[in-house]
Amino acid sequence: MSTAYCMIVVGIIFTIMYILMEKYMKVRIGLKPEEYSKQERKYDELKN
């Protein structure tokens, strides 16, 4: 297999991995501040 074909295959694999990770992370990160539990927000006041 030539280098060009290997780079195309690697690019396709990483693109598929990126899409799958994006779908996995979409529901797990980026909550609104009011959606976090009190335990997770207990140090917010220290930022000010």
C-alpha positions as CSV (number, residue, x, y, z in Angstrom):
1,M,0.0,0.0,0.0
2,S,1.5,3.3,-0.9
3,T,1.9,6.2,1.4
4,A,-1.0,8.2,-0.1
5,Y,-3.5,5.4,0.4
6,C,-2.3,4.9,4.0
7,M,-2.8,8.6,4.7
8,I,-6.3,8.5,3.2
9,V,-7.2,5.5,5.4
10,V,-5.7,7.1,8.5
11,G,-7.7,10.3,7.8
12,I,-10.9,8.4,7.4
13,I,-10.4,6.5,10.6
14,F,-9.6,9.7,12.6
15,T,-12.7,11.4,11.1
16,I,-14.9,8.5,12.2
17,M,-13.4,8.5,15.6
18,Y,-13.9,12.3,15.9
19,I,-17.6,12.0,14.9
20,L,-18.2,9.2,17.4
21,M,-16.5,11.1,20.2
22,E,-18.5,14.2,19.4
23,K,-21.7,12.2,19.7
24,Y,-20.6,10.6,23.0
25,M,-19.5,13.9,24.6
26,K,-22.5,16.0,23.4
27,V,-24.8,14.7,26.2
28,R,-22.1,14.7,28.9
29,I,-20.5,18.1,28.8
30,G,-21.7,21.6,28.6
31,L,-24.5,21.6,31.2
32,K,-26.2,24.9,32.2
33,P,-25.1,26.2,35.6
34,E,-28.4,25.4,37.2
35,E,-28.2,21.8,36.0
36,Y,-25.1,21.0,38.1
37,S,-25.6,19.6,41.6
38,K,-25.0,21.5,44.8
39,Q,-21.9,19.4,45.4
40,E,-20.4,20.3,42.1
41,R,-21.1,24.0,42.6
42,K,-19.8,24.4,46.2
43,Y,-16.6,26.1,45.2
44,D,-18.1,28.6,42.7
45,E,-18.2,31.4,45.3
46,L,-14.4,31.1,45.7
47,K,-13.9,32.3,42.1
48,N,-15.1,35.9,42.9
